[in-house]
Each structure stands twice: as C-alpha cells, then as structure tokens.
C-alpha cells in the first residue's frame, strides 16, 4: 500500500526556494537534514498529495484554459489554497513571476499560473463555492492584475470566473493596438475617459468612435483593433461573457 507521494526537487537556489515555499506559501517544515559535506534538504508538508496524469492533449487544454497558450513542461506543481487572488499576490510580491492571473476554469475553480523558485511552474487554485454560497467580494484597484496583453494597450483583470471576465483597458494618446478578437466571448466596453476608435470589418474598413459615457459591443470572434486619436489617456471598463481564451492576437482582418 502506498503511504505517501513525495515530490523531490533539486534547487540550486535552495535558500530562496525554502523561504518562498515555507515562509511565503506557508508549507509546514516536517524535517531537515544535512549531508556530511554540509548540503541541506528540507521536507515540507503540503497537505494531501495527489498524482495527476494527463495525456499531452489534455495538458495542452489545461494550459489553454489557465494561460491561453502552451507553457508547461512535463511537470507542473499545483497548490490548492483558500484564496487564490491573495496567495497569488503574496507569491508575486515574494518574487514569483505571474504567467497568468487568477482565471475561472470549467472545473469550477479559480486558477493562476506562476513561475517560482527551483525552476517550478506553479498552479495556485481555489475551488469555487457552490452556486448561492459564494460571498460578495470587492476587488480594489490595488488587486488588479495585468492580463491578456495586446500591443498598444494595457489590460487589467479584476474578475475572472467561469462565464465572466471583467477589468479595465488603457490606451495611451495616439496609440493603436494590434489586431485581435475575443474568441467565444461577447464583450462590452464602457468608456470612462478619453476616446476610443475601433476598426473592424473586411480589411479593417469599418470604424466607430466612442467617448466618455458610451458603451461599445464587440461581438464574439470579431477581429478589430483600438486606437486613441486624442491627447488624453483612454480608459474603459470591460465585461466579457463567454468561455475559453478571452483574447486572441492575430495578424489582421480578412480582406
């Protein structure tokens, strides 16, 4: 009978890795040993251990859901936590690189992806409460995370749960974004400040302009790009309804 699953990692950045996984992530130290040559090993208790085996196609599907592209190697380490957003922010402040911010998944969980010490790619996830049981949450401006990059614009995610993506987009004066679409998502933008010009349609020949107080509807799979023809930074509130990758960058619209 198997009694324990232990993941053994060689960490050239041992001290950094130990502080990160023990002191920041909060794993409990259950043992520490030193070799005759003075080299160290520490065993950290991460709670229940499971072994997830995935076919290559399903592993690619997980990456697509969590990140939007294939990024993981053959081994990825996942930690279940109570608050995905708070833990992600804490790990990032301790030096982890956020590959993808907290995002809702088809598995009814909120998942983020990070690159951590010891060369590990990490998934931090929290199971979502059953319908009707989740608390109301306020996401302040200090908790917005950079997300879904497209050249020429800066998006910040506030909410990423199954069926809904919400956040902000900023476009600097005179800037023009790259061409993109939003997959299966229907997108609403509310212009808060500045002005937004959207080009779309065959060859990008159709144009609409919007200013403060205007709503814009971008249908699913509509290839478009945004620009700011004014001297003031433009900011809009985004809400997307749908599933899958929220932004797909492309070369341009069909002719």
C-alpha positions as CSV (number, residue, x, y, z in Angstrom):
1,X,0.0,0.0,0.0
2,X,1.4,3.4,-0.9
3,X,1.5,5.7,2.1
4,X,2.8,9.0,0.7
5,X,3.5,10.9,-2.5
6,X,6.7,13.0,-2.3
7,X,7.9,15.4,-5.0
8,X,11.7,15.6,-4.8
9,X,13.1,18.8,-6.3
10,X,16.8,19.8,-6.8
11,X,17.0,23.5,-6.0
12,X,20.2,25.4,-7.0
13,X,18.5,28.4,-5.3
14,X,17.9,26.4,-2.1
15,X,17.7,29.3,0.4
16,X,15.4,31.4,-1.9
17,X,13.2,28.3,-2.6
18,X,13.0,27.4,1.1
19,X,11.9,30.9,2.1
20,X,9.4,31.1,-0.8
21,X,7.7,27.7,-0.3
22,X,7.9,27.6,3.5
23,X,7.6,31.2,4.7
24,X,5.6,32.8,1.9
25,X,3.4,30.0,0.6
26,X,3.1,28.6,4.1
27,X,4.1,24.9,3.7
28,X,5.0,23.3,7.1
29,X,8.5,22.1,7.7
30,X,8.4,18.4,8.7
31,X,12.1,17.6,8.6
32,X,15.5,19.0,7.7
33,X,18.8,17.1,7.2
34,X,22.4,17.9,6.4
35,X,24.9,15.7,4.4
36,X,28.5,15.1,5.6
37,X,29.5,17.7,3.1
38,X,27.2,20.3,4.6
39,X,24.5,20.2,1.8
40,X,20.9,20.5,3.1
41,X,17.5,19.1,2.3
42,X,14.2,20.2,3.9
43,X,10.9,18.3,3.7
44,X,7.8,20.5,3.5
45,X,4.3,19.2,4.2
46,X,1.8,20.4,1.6
47,X,-1.2,18.5,2.9
48,X,-2.9,15.9,0.7
49,X,-0.9,14.7,-2.2
50,X,-2.4,13.5,-5.5
51,X,-0.8,12.4,-8.8
52,X,-2.4,14.0,-11.8
53,X,-1.6,12.1,-15.1
54,X,-2.7,13.8,-18.3
55,X,-2.4,12.9,-22.0
56,X,-0.4,15.6,-23.9
57,X,-3.6,16.9,-25.5
58,X,-5.3,17.4,-22.1
59,X,-2.2,19.0,-20.6
60,X,-2.3,21.5,-23.6
61,X,-6.0,22.1,-22.8
62,X,-5.2,22.9,-19.2
63,X,-2.6,25.4,-20.4
64,X,-5.0,26.9,-22.9
65,X,-7.7,27.4,-20.1
66,X,-5.3,28.8,-17.5
67,X,-2.8,30.8,-19.7
68,X,-4.0,30.9,-23.2
69,X,-1.0,29.1,-24.7
70,X,1.2,26.0,-24.2
71,X,3.7,26.9,-21.4
72,X,4.2,24.0,-19.1
73,X,6.8,21.2,-19.3
74,X,6.1,17.6,-18.3
75,X,5.9,18.6,-14.6
76,X,3.8,21.3,-13.1
77,X,3.1,21.7,-9.3
78,X,-0.4,22.7,-8.2
79,X,-1.3,24.0,-4.7
80,X,-4.9,24.3,-3.5
81,X,-5.5,27.3,-1.3
82,X,-8.4,29.1,0.3
83,X,-7.9,32.5,-1.6
84,X,-6.3,32.2,-5.0
85,X,-6.1,36.0,-5.5
86,X,-4.5,36.7,-2.1
87,X,-1.9,33.9,-2.4
88,X,-1.1,34.9,-6.0
89,X,-0.4,38.5,-4.9
90,X,1.7,37.3,-2.0
91,X,3.8,35.0,-4.1
92,X,4.3,37.7,-6.7
93,X,5.4,40.1,-4.1
94,X,8.0,37.5,-3.0
95,X,9.5,37.3,-6.5
96,X,7.4,34.8,-8.4
97,X,6.5,35.7,-12.0
98,X,2.8,35.7,-12.8
99,X,2.4,33.8,-16.1
100,X,-1.4,34.2,-15.9
101,X,-3.6,35.9,-13.3
102,X,-6.5,34.2,-11.4
103,X,-8.9,32.9,-14.1
104,X,-12.1,30.9,-13.8
105,X,-12.0,27.4,-15.2
106,X,-14.5,24.8,-16.5
107,X,-13.7,22.8,-13.3
108,X,-15.4,25.4,-11.1
109,X,-12.1,26.7,-9.7
110,X,-10.1,29.9,-9.8
111,X,-6.6,29.2,-11.1
112,X,-3.4,31.3,-11.5
113,X,-0.1,30.2,-13.1
114,X,3.3,31.4,-11.8
115,X,7.0,30.7,-12.2
116,X,8.5,30.0,-8.8
117,X,12.0,29.2,-7.4
118,X,13.7,25.9,-8.0
119,X,12.6,26.1,-11.6
120,X,9.0,25.1,-10.8
121,X,5.9,26.2,-12.7
122,X,3.1,26.5,-10.3
123,X,-0.7,26.5,-10.4
124,X,-2.4,28.1,-7.5
125,X,-6.1,27.2,-7.3
126,X,-9.1,27.6,-5.1
127,X,-12.3,25.7,-5.5
128,X,-15.3,28.0,-6.1
129,X,-18.2,27.8,-3.7
130,X,-21.4,26.1,-4.8
131,X,-23.9,28.4,-6.5
132,X,-25.6,30.6,-3.9
133,X,-22.9,30.0,-1.4
134,X,-20.2,32.4,-2.5
135,X,-19.6,35.6,-0.7
136,X,-19.9,39.1,-2.3
137,X,-16.3,40.3,-3.0
138,X,-14.9,43.8,-3.6
139,X,-11.8,43.9,-5.8
140,X,-10.0,47.2,-5.2
141,X,-7.6,48.9,-7.7
142,X,-4.6,47.5,-5.8
143,X,-5.7,44.0,-6.7
144,X,-6.0,44.4,-10.4
145,X,-3.5,42.2,-12.3
146,X,-2.0,42.7,-15.8
147,X,-3.7,40.3,-18.2
148,X,-4.2,39.4,-21.9
149,X,-1.5,41.5,-23.5
150,X,-2.1,43.1,-26.9
151,X,0.5,45.5,-28.3
152,X,-0.6,49.1,-27.9
153,X,-3.0,48.6,-24.9
154,X,-2.8,47.7,-21.3
155,X,-5.5,45.4,-19.8
156,X,-6.0,44.8,-16.1
157,X,-8.1,41.9,-14.8
158,X,-10.4,42.4,-11.8
159,X,-12.7,39.3,-12.1
160,X,-12.1,36.0,-13.9
161,X,-14.7,33.3,-13.1
162,X,-16.5,30.8,-15.3
163,X,-18.5,32.8,-17.8
164,X,-17.3,36.2,-16.9
165,X,-14.2,38.3,-17.4
166,X,-14.1,41.9,-16.1
167,X,-11.4,44.6,-15.9
168,X,-10.0,47.8,-17.4
169,X,-8.2,48.7,-20.6
170,X,-6.0,51.7,-21.0
171,X,-4.8,53.2,-24.3
172,X,-2.2,55.9,-24.4
173,X,-2.6,59.1,-26.5
174,X,-2.0,58.4,-30.2
175,X,-1.6,54.6,-29.6
176,X,-3.0,51.9,-31.9
177,X,-3.4,48.4,-30.7
178,X,-2.6,45.2,-32.5
179,X,-5.4,43.3,-34.3
180,X,-7.2,40.8,-32.1
181,X,-10.5,39.2,-31.3
182,X,-12.1,37.7,-28.1
183,X,-12.9,34.2,-29.1
184,X,-16.3,33.0,-27.9
185,X,-16.7,36.0,-25.6
186,X,-19.2,38.7,-26.2
187,X,-17.5,42.0,-25.0
188,X,-18.9,45.2,-23.6
189,X,-16.8,48.3,-23.0
190,X,-17.8,51.4,-21.1
191,X,-15.6,54.4,-21.9
192,X,-14.7,56.2,-18.7
193,X,-12.2,58.8,-20.0
194,X,-10.6,59.8,-23.3
195,X,-11.8,58.4,-26.6
196,X,-11.7,55.0,-28.3
197,X,-11.8,54.3,-32.1
198,X,-12.4,50.7,-33.2
199,X,-11.6,49.5,-36.7
200,X,-13.2,46.2,-37.9
201,X,-14.8,44.5,-40.9
202,X,-13.2,43.5,-44.2
203,X,-9.8,45.0,-44.4
204,X,-10.5,47.0,-41.3
205,X,-12.6,49.4,-43.3
206,X,-15.4,50.0,-40.8
207,X,-14.8,52.5,-38.0
208,X,-16.7,53.6,-34.9
209,X,-15.8,56.2,-32.3
210,X,-16.8,56.4,-28.7
211,X,-16.3,58.8,-25.8
212,X,-17.0,59.0,-22.1
213,X,-20.4,57.6,-21.2
214,X,-20.6,55.4,-24.3
215,X,-21.0,51.6,-24.4
216,X,-19.4,49.5,-27.1
217,X,-20.4,46.0,-28.0
218,X,-17.8,43.8,-29.7
219,X,-19.3,40.5,-30.9
220,X,-17.5,37.2,-30.4
221,X,-14.8,36.4,-33.0
222,X,-14.9,40.0,-34.5
223,X,-11.4,40.9,-35.5
224,X,-10.7,44.6,-34.5
225,X,-8.2,47.0,-33.2
226,X,-8.5,50.0,-30.9
227,X,-6.8,53.4,-31.1
228,X,-6.8,56.6,-29.2
229,X,-6.9,59.6,-31.5
230,X,-6.8,62.2,-28.7
231,X,-4.1,63.7,-26.4
232,X,-5.7,62.1,-23.3
233,X,-5.2,58.6,-22.0
234,X,-8.3,56.5,-22.7
235,X,-9.7,54.1,-20.1
236,X,-12.7,51.8,-20.4
237,X,-14.3,49.2,-18.2
238,X,-14.5,45.7,-19.9
239,X,-17.0,43.0,-19.2
240,X,-16.9,39.7,-21.2
241,X,-19.4,36.9,-21.2
242,X,-18.2,33.5,-22.6
243,X,-15.7,30.7,-22.2
244,X,-12.2,29.9,-23.3
245,X,-9.3,32.2,-24.1
246,X,-10.5,35.9,-23.7
247,X,-8.1,37.5,-26.2
248,X,-6.6,36.1,-29.4
249,X,-4.0,38.3,-31.1
250,X,-4.0,38.0,-35.0
251,X,-2.2,39.5,-38.0
252,X,-5.3,41.4,-39.2
253,X,-8.8,41.0,-40.5
254,X,-9.7,39.1,-43.7
255,X,-9.6,41.3,-46.8
